[in-house]
């Protein structure tokens, strides 16, 4: 197929389409951050390089080619968080490829361990909310949370409501930071979580809520956050914060999300 002086075939059309999709996905990842301006600037320079090369301007092409090579390394450094987020998205979509029957058996056995401990978490959340002490509780689903556990004080303790409440007591040395729960055991307290940023994050949110959103962006864990000012309970899943959840609905929504294959909090 000829378009003017260009000879275009179906492979060229497919190539342009795939590149467009890739560029759009990259822009979606960096949108709202300072990195988005760097991305657009680099994209503009690259288009200018292609035009200069097409015109046959040898010296300017050589200079821009050198700049593009150095810039590629700089982009890896600048966009390290966005690249990590992109790889996490890919990993989440391909991690569960086991046999269906075996997958159900393993999943159900793990969920049984988690489900019997959710009541302890919900009861502790109710008490903490009533005391207005604030809390940040991470409950694993499938992803490995080891690197977040290592940032805090290792406990590996049996789940219990009194322990959870005492850990978030305002006089406890482990009050700050998050508690990470893996398969029904309190693995660590005072853990440091990644903090969400960007234009999609409301400026009115406090540090706990931003950390909850950041953790749910980086992993498939569900994060319970209790406001120290209002006592309201919120839940973060897949980078979305579901606010002011009634205590009588909390356990059911947690169980449904942890038991599901979809990575989204039920309404």
N, C-alpha and C positions, 0 to 999 in steps of 0.2 A: 504494500500500500504506500503510495506516494503522497506526501503532504508538502506541497510547494517543492522546495529543493531537497527535502528530507525523504529518506526511504525508511519507513516505519513498518515493523512487523509485530506479531503478537507477543513475541518475547520482550520487545522494547516496551510495549504497553504494560505487560506484567511487571517488568523491572521498575518502571516509574511508579506503578501503583504500590508495590511493596516498599519502595523507598519512602513514599509519601506516608504510608501507614507507620513505618518505623520512626520517621521524623515527628509525626503527630504524637506517638506514644512517648517519645523522649520529651517533647515539649510538655505533655500532660504531667509527667513526673516532676519536671523542674518548675512548672508554672507557679507563680506566687512567691518564689524565692529569688534571692540575688543572682543565683546561678542561671535563671532564665534569661537575664540580660546578657550574660556571658555567652550563653548558647546562641542567642539571636545574633550577637556580634560576630561570633565565629562562623555561623552559617552565612552571614553576609559576605565575610572575607572569602569564604570558600566559593561562593557564586561568582564573586569578582575574579577569583583565580581562574575559574573555568572560562570566563569571558576573555580574559587576557591570554590564556593559553590558546583559545580558539582563534584569536586574532593574530597569533604567531609572534607576540612580543617576548622574545627570548629572555632578555635580562630581567624584566619585571616578573616573568613566569618563574625564573630560577629563584628570585628573592622570595616570592610568595610561596613557592614550593618548600623552601627551607623553613619559612614561618609556619606553614601547615604541619610540617613534621614535628617541630618543637611544640606547637600548639596542641597536638594530639596527646603528648605526654602531660602537658599542663591541664588538659581537660580531665584526664583520669584523676588527677589530684583534686581539682575543683569539684568534680561531680562524684566524688567517692560515695557520698551518702545516697545520691540518686541511683548510682550504679548498683549499690547494695540493695536498695529497695526494689529495683527492677529484677535483680536475680532472685530476691525473695518471692516476688510474684510468680516468676517462672517455676521456682522450686515448689511452691504451694500447689500449683496446678498439675504437677507431675509426680508428686511424692507418693501418692497412693495408687499403685498399679498392681497390687497383689491379687491373688485369686479371690473371687467374690465370696465364696462360702467360707474360706479361711479368714478372710477379712472381717466378716460378720462375727465369727466366733471370738477372734482376738479383740475386736472393738467392744463387744458386749461385756467381755470379762473385765476389760479396763474400766469401762463406764460404770460397772457395778461397784468397783472400788471407789470411784469418784462420787457416785450418787449417794452412797451412805454417809459421806462426810459433808455433803452440801448443807444438810440441816444444821450442823454445827457452825458452818460459815454464816448461814442466814441468821441463826439465833445470835451469834456474836455481832453481826452487822446491826441487828436491831438494838442491842445494848449499847454499842458504840455510838450509833446515831442518837440515841436518847441522851447519852452523856456529852454529846458535842465535842468529842475528842479527835475526830477525824481519823481516816484510815485509808490505806491503799493495799488491796489484796489481789494478787495475781494467781489465777487458777489455770493450770496447763490444760491443753487439749491434745495436740500431737507433737508440736514443735519442741525441740530441745531447748531448755532454758538455762543450761549450765553456765553460760557466760554471764548471765544476769545474777545467778545465785552466787557466783564467785565475788561479786562486788559487795556483798553484805556479810553479816555474821552467820556462819553456818550453824544450824540447829539440828536438822533431821529428826524432828520431834513428832510424836503422835498427835493427830488432830484432836483438838478439844476447844470448846467454847471458852472456858476460863483462861486458857493459855492465850488465845487470840485477843481476848479483851485486855488481859494484863500486858501484852506486848504493846498495845496501842494506848496504854495509860499515859497520861501527860508527864508522869514522873519517871517513866521507864526510859532507860538509855537507848532502847531500841525503837522508840516511838517514831522517829523520823525515818523516811524512806518507805519501801514497800516490803510486804511479806510475800514470799513465793511459795506456792503450794503445788506439789507434784505428786500425782497419784495418791492423794489422800494424806500426804505427810507435809508438815511445815519444814521445808528445806532450809530456809534462811530468812532472816529479818534485816531490816535497814538496808535493803538492796537499792541500787541506783538504776533507774529506768531511763530510756531515751525520751526526750521531750519533743512533742510535736510542735511544729512551727508552720508558717505560711499564711496566706490570706484566708484560707478556709477555717483557720482556728480563731474563734472569737476572742477578742482582746480582754473580755470580761472574765475569762476562765483563769483560775488559779493554777499554781504549780502542780498540785496533785492531779487535777483534771487533765492538764497538758501531758503529764507523765503517763497517765492512763491511756490517753489517745496514742501517744508515741509508742508505748509497749504493744498496743493492739495493732498498730501499723506494722511493726517489726516482726510480730509473731501471731499465731492463731489463738493465743491465750485470751481468756476473758478476764477483764480487770474490773474489780469492784472498787469504787471510790466513794468515800463518805466525807461530806463537807464538814469542816470544823466549825464554820460559821452558822450554817443552816441546819445541819444534821440530815440533809437530804442524801439519798442513795442514788448513785448513777452507775451505769455499766458501760464499759468501752469494748467494742468488738470491731475488728477490721478497720480501725481508724475512725469509727463513728462513736460518738458519745450519746447514750440514751439516758436522759436525765429524769430525776424525780420518780424513780420506780417505786411503787407501793411494796411494802415489805411482804405482803401476802402473795405477791406475784413473782417475787425475786427467785425463789427456789425453782418454780416451774419453768421460768424463762431460762435459767441457767442449765437445768437438766435438758431442756429441748435443744439448746444450742450445742452443748457438749455431746449430745447423742446424735447430732445430725452430721451429714457429710457436707452440707452447705456451710460456708463460713460467713454467716450473717445472723445477727440477733433477731429472733422472732418478735413480731409486733404484739 
